Amino acid sequence: MLEIWTPWIGLIAALLTTSSFIPQALKTIKTRSARDFSWPYLLLFGISVSLWALYGLLRNDGVIIGANLVTLLLILVIGAVKARHI
């Protein structure tokens, strides 16, 4: 019975995790300030989601790949704003 729900649980978790980062990215773009983000945080988080995306590729899991690539894109946007407005 749980086998039916397992992919849906993963999809919902991935959507919620990735979506939770969108408001912060939009605020960063709007205010043009990423001052509250530290470089170590952005670097470590970027590396971790890159590794998750790689894991998804190795497992052939589109949900893991997609969620982490979108999150990586959002991190790159925040990093670009931070670099531009130092």
KEKE-3310 file (N, C-alpha, C; in steps of 0.2 Angstrom, whole numbers, plus 5000, padded with zeros to 4 digits):
npx = (5004:5010:5019:5013:5011:5024:5031:5024:5025:5039:5039:5030:5038:5049:5044:5040:5052:5060:5051:5051:5062:5060:5053:5063:5073:5066:5064:5078:5081:5072:5075:5088:5099:5109:5114:5112:5115:5128:5144:5150:5138:5131:5140:5142:5128:5126:5135:5130:5117:5120:5127:5116:5108:5117:5117:5103:5104:5112:5104:5093:5082:5070:5063:5072:5083:5077:5071:5083:5091:5083:5084:5097:5099:5092:5100:5112:5107:5105:5118:5124:5118:5123:5137:5137:5133:5142)
npy = (4994:5006:5008:5014:5027:5032:5038:5050:5056:5059:5068:5078:5082:5087:5097:5106:5109:5115:5125:5133:5140:5150:5162:5169:5171:5179:5190:5194:5197:5208:5217:5219:5214:5203:5202:5196:5183:5172:5169:5156:5148:5149:5143:5130:5125:5126:5116:5105:5103:5102:5089:5082:5082:5076:5063:5060:5059:5048:5039:5039:5047:5058:5067:5071:5076:5087:5095:5098:5105:5116:5122:5124:5134:5145:5147:5151:5163:5171:5171:5178:5191:5194:5195:5205:5216:5219)
npz = (5000:5004:4994:4983:4987:4989:4978:4977:4989:4989:4978:4983:4994:4988:4980:4990:4997:4987:4983:4995:4995:4985:4989:4996:4986:4977:4985:4987:4974:4972:4982:4980:4988:4996:5008:5020:5018:5020:5012:5014:5018:5006:4997:5003:5003:4989:4984:4991:4985:4972:4973:4977:4965:4956:4962:4960:4946:4945:4950:4942:4944:4941:4949:4960:4953:4946:4957:4964:4954:4951:4964:4965:4954:4960:4971:4964:4958:4970:4974:4963:4964:4977:4974:4965:4972:4982)
capx = (5000:5014:5023:5009:5012:5031:5033:5020:5028:5045:5037:5028:5043:5054:5041:5040:5058:5062:5047:5053:5068:5058:5052:5070:5076:5063:5066:5084:5081:5068:5079:5095:5103:5110:5119:5111:5118:5136:5147:5151:5132:5129:5144:5140:5122:5126:5138:5125:5111:5123:5128:5109:5106:5121:5114:5097:5106:5114:5098:5088:5076:5069:5061:5078:5086:5073:5071:5089:5093:5080:5086:5104:5098:5090:5106:5116:5104:5106:5125:5125:5116:5127:5143:5136:5132:5146)
capy = (5000:5012:5009:5018:5034:5033:5043:5056:5059:5062:5073:5084:5085:5090:5104:5110:5111:5120:5131:5137:5145:5155:5169:5172:5173:5185:5196:5196:5201:5214:5222:5219:5213:5196:5204:5191:5176:5171:5165:5149:5145:5148:5138:5123:5123:5125:5110:5100:5102:5099:5082:5078:5082:5070:5057:5059:5057:5041:5034:5040:5050:5065:5072:5073:5080:5093:5099:5101:5109:5122:5125:5127:5140:5150:5149:5155:5170:5175:5172:5183:5197:5196:5197:5211:5222:5219)
capz = (5000:5004:4988:4979:4990:4990:4974:4978:4995:4987:4974:4987:4998:4983:4978:4996:4999:4982:4984:5001:4993:4980:4992:4998:4980:4975:4990:4986:4968:4973:4987:4977:4993:4999:5013:5026:5016:5020:5006:5016:5017:4999:4994:5005:5000:4982:4983:4993:4980:4966:4974:4976:4958:4954:4965:4956:4939:4945:4952:4936:4948:4939:4955:4964:4948:4945:4963:4966:4949:4952:4970:4963:4950:4965:4975:4959:4958:4976:4974:4958:4968:4982:4971:4961:4977:4988)
cpx = (5004:5018:5019:5010:5019:5033:5030:5023:5035:5044:5035:5034:5048:5051:5041:5047:5061:5058:5049:5058:5066:5057:5058:5073:5073:5064:5073:5085:5078:5072:5086:5100:5103:5114:5118:5113:5125:5138:5148:5144:5130:5133:5142:5133:5122:5130:5133:5120:5114:5125:5121:5107:5110:5118:5107:5099:5108:5109:5092:5082:5075:5067:5067:5082:5083:5073:5078:5092:5090:5082:5093:5104:5096:5096:5111:5113:5106:5114:5127:5123:5121:5134:5143:5135:5136:5148)
cpy = (5006:5013:5013:5025:5036:5039:5050:5059:5062:5068:5079:5087:5089:5097:5108:5113:5116:5126:5136:5142:5150:5162:5172:5175:5179:5191:5198:5200:5208:5219:5223:5218:5206:5197:5198:5184:5177:5167:5158:5145:5144:5143:5131:5121:5122:5118:5104:5098:5100:5091:5078:5077:5076:5064:5055:5057:5050:5036:5035:5043:5057:5070:5075:5077:5087:5098:5102:5106:5116:5126:5128:5133:5146:5152:5153:5162:5174:5176:5178:5190:5199:5198:5203:5217:5221:5226)
cpz = (5000:4998:4983:4981:4990:4985:4975:4984:4993:4983:4978:4991:4994:4981:4984:4997:4994:4983:4990:5000:4989:4983:4994:4992:4977:4979:4988:4979:4969:4977:4984:4983:4996:5005:5019:5024:5017:5014:5008:5015:5010:4995:4996:5003:4993:4980:4985:4988:4974:4967:4974:4969:4955:4956:4961:4949:4940:4947:4947:4939:4946:4944:4959:4959:4948:4951:4964:4960:4950:4958:4968:4959:4955:4969:4970:4958:4964:4976:4969:4961:4973:4979:4968:4966:4983:4991)
residu = (MET:LEU:GLU:ILE:TRP:THR:PRO:TRP:ILE:GLY:LEU:ILE:ALA:ALA:LEU:LEU:THR:THR:SER:SER:PHE:ILE:PRO:GLN:ALA:LEU:LYS:THR:ILE:LYS:THR:ARG:SER:ALA:ARG:ASP:PHE:SER:TRP:PRO:TYR:LEU:LEU:LEU:PHE:GLY:ILE:SER:VAL:SER:LEU:TRP:ALA:LEU:TYR:GLY:LEU:LEU:ARG:ASN:ASP:GLY:VAL:ILE:ILE:GLY:ALA:ASN:LEU:VAL:THR:LEU:LEU:LEU:ILE:LEU:VAL:ILE:GLY:ALA:VAL:LYS:ALA:ARG:HIS:ILE)
# end
